[in-house]
Amino acid sequence: MKDKITQENVRIVQAFFAAIGGADKQGVLALVAEDIEWIIPGEDWPLAGTHRGHKELVAVLRKASEEVEMTYPKPPEFLAQGDRVFVIGVATGKIKATNKPFKDDWVFDITVRNGKLTTIREYIDTQALARASEMPISHKA
């Protein structure tokens, strides 16, 4: 029984990533709890912070599409135990405002309860993302 639940949780997380990749807002919202909490570490880059609920989730995904250009050179790996699914991947891209590139090796720690994502905690290369977000210093008099 436990293995079936774990497999179903992986399937739900895979569907969530597919919905994000396909810009399917309704599909994303259908897979997450009303009180979803998405924790993106760091500071000095556009997406950092703790985002709670559907409204903030939609806002951070919109901000991501507006401010960050990302590609994933290979599909992520999914590892699971019980209600936790770990997604391991690499993203490359650039921050649009600075046109600076980055490479981000990342892990998402996702909790799934009752068929919905309840918590997403990212472990990312915050330094690489902050560096790519740095604006040049203006030397105006």
TADA-V900386 format. One record per helix or strand of 2 or more residues. SS is the DSSP state (helix for helix, strand for strand). FROM is the first residue (numbers start at 1). LEN is the number of residues. If there is no record, write none. Layout:
BEGIN
{{SS;FROM;LEN} {SS;FROM;LEN}}
END
This chain:
BEGIN
{{helix;2;20} {helix;25;7} {strand;32;9} {strand;49;4} {helix;53;15} {strand;68;4} {strand;77;5} {strand;84;12} {strand;100;14} {strand;116;8} {helix;126;8}}
END
